[in-house]
Amino acid sequence: MLRPDDARYLDEHAIRHTVVDDPQGTHVVLHDVAPPAGLNPPTVDILVTLPPGFNDVGPDMFWCTPFVTRADGQPIAGADVPHDFQGRTWQRWSRHIGASWRPGIDNLGTYIAYVRRALAQAAPEAA
């Protein structure tokens, strides 16, 4: 279940989303996200798993469907492993926020900003 401040963040930023709860955590699917220029396709869904104990414990990795590719055809390092979730195949982005996560302070909005930075860093213009 989303914490009230995380649900409020999604609503205030008009981020269309779906929430799925299970023993591994709260899974949030962000729908129709536009990756930065230089990445394809024009929109993707992004899966974020909020682990038990979130926000004292930060998320780890995120997943996209359909798979994101660079427009110049170059591979995206650490984004080549498929993951099945809810009947769809997702592209795992092996990105780890690690020690920069501030327990009890950071939130879903913080992690969405991290995901957007990771996508921007994968774009050809950033390389």
VMD Tcl script that draws the C-alpha trace (Angstrom):
set ca {
  {0.00 0.00 0.00}
  {1.28 3.43 -0.88}
  {2.03 5.83 1.93}
  {-0.34 8.83 1.83}
  {2.42 11.31 0.91}
  {3.55 9.10 -2.00}
  {-0.03 8.77 -3.30}
  {-0.41 12.54 -2.98}
  {2.83 13.09 -4.95}
  {1.56 10.93 -7.82}
  {-1.80 12.70 -7.83}
  {-0.32 16.22 -7.62}
  {2.02 15.47 -10.52}
  {-0.76 13.80 -12.55}
  {1.27 10.60 -12.90}
  {-1.02 7.84 -14.09}
  {-0.17 4.73 -12.11}
  {-1.26 1.32 -10.88}
  {-0.35 -0.17 -7.50}
  {0.09 -3.92 -6.85}
  {0.81 -5.12 -3.30}
  {2.41 -8.48 -2.54}
  {4.88 -9.92 0.03}
  {7.89 -8.53 -1.88}
  {6.60 -4.98 -1.49}
  {4.42 -2.41 -3.15}
  {4.85 -2.36 -6.91}
  {4.06 0.93 -8.62}
  {3.64 1.02 -12.38}
  {4.03 4.50 -13.82}
  {2.14 4.58 -17.12}
  {3.03 6.34 -20.36}
  {6.34 7.89 -19.29}
  {8.22 9.67 -22.09}
  {11.94 8.79 -22.09}
  {14.37 11.59 -22.96}
  {15.32 12.43 -26.55}
  {17.59 9.83 -28.06}
  {15.74 6.89 -26.48}
  {12.97 4.77 -27.98}
  {10.04 4.09 -27.83}
  {8.20 7.40 -27.29}
  {6.49 6.14 -24.10}
  {7.05 3.29 -21.67}
  {5.62 1.98 -18.45}
  {8.06 1.99 -15.54}
  {7.86 -0.48 -12.65}
  {9.22 0.53 -9.25}
  {9.14 -1.84 -6.28}
  {8.93 -0.22 -2.86}
  {10.34 -2.81 -0.44}
  {8.83 -3.64 2.94}
  {9.97 -0.89 5.30}
  {9.91 1.80 2.61}
  {10.88 4.73 3.11}
  {13.38 3.67 5.75}
  {14.55 1.21 3.10}
  {15.07 2.51 -0.43}
  {14.06 0.88 -3.72}
  {16.59 -0.98 -5.83}
  {16.48 -1.03 -9.64}
  {13.55 -0.29 -11.90}
  {12.00 -1.93 -14.96}
  {10.60 -0.66 -18.26}
  {8.21 -2.09 -20.84}
  {8.54 -2.11 -23.73}
  {12.32 -2.29 -23.66}
  {14.07 1.06 -24.03}
  {16.72 1.35 -26.73}
  {19.06 4.09 -27.83}
  {18.14 5.75 -31.11}
  {21.74 5.38 -32.29}
  {21.59 1.58 -31.81}
  {24.23 1.46 -29.07}
  {23.46 -0.85 -26.12}
  {22.44 0.47 -22.72}
  {24.79 -0.96 -20.10}
  {23.05 -2.78 -17.26}
  {19.65 -2.78 -18.96}
  {19.50 -6.09 -20.78}
  {17.86 -8.61 -18.44}
  {14.17 -9.48 -18.90}
  {11.84 -9.72 -15.90}
  {8.29 -11.08 -15.87}
  {5.71 -9.22 -13.82}
  {1.92 -9.26 -14.10}
  {2.00 -11.11 -17.43}
  {4.36 -8.64 -19.10}
  {8.08 -8.78 -19.86}
  {10.02 -5.88 -18.40}
  {13.56 -4.60 -19.03}
  {15.53 -4.54 -15.79}
  {17.62 -1.42 -15.26}
  {20.35 -2.40 -12.84}
  {20.65 0.95 -11.08}
  {21.25 1.14 -7.34}
  {20.56 4.30 -5.36}
  {22.44 2.77 -2.41}
  {23.98 5.06 0.17}
  {22.53 8.20 -1.38}
  {19.07 7.10 -0.14}
  {18.19 9.08 2.99}
  {16.10 6.78 5.24}
  {12.93 8.37 6.53}
  {13.48 11.46 4.34}
  {13.44 10.32 0.72}
  {10.19 9.16 -0.85}
  {8.65 7.92 -4.08}
  {9.11 11.36 -5.66}
  {12.83 11.20 -4.87}
  {13.06 7.80 -6.53}
  {11.11 8.87 -9.62}
  {13.60 11.74 -10.04}
  {16.43 9.18 -9.73}
  {14.81 7.01 -12.43}
  {14.46 10.01 -14.74}
  {18.16 10.85 -14.24}
  {19.14 7.25 -15.00}
  {17.15 7.34 -18.23}
  {18.68 10.70 -19.19}
  {22.19 9.33 -18.57}
  {21.46 6.47 -21.00}
  {20.49 8.83 -23.83}
  {23.07 9.33 -26.61}
  {23.36 13.06 -25.85}
  {24.52 12.20 -22.33}
  {27.15 9.72 -23.50}
}
mol new
graphics top color blue
foreach p $ca { graphics top sphere $p radius 0.5 }
foreach p [lrange $ca 0 end-1] q [lrange $ca 1 end] { graphics top cylinder $p $q radius 0.2 }
display resetview
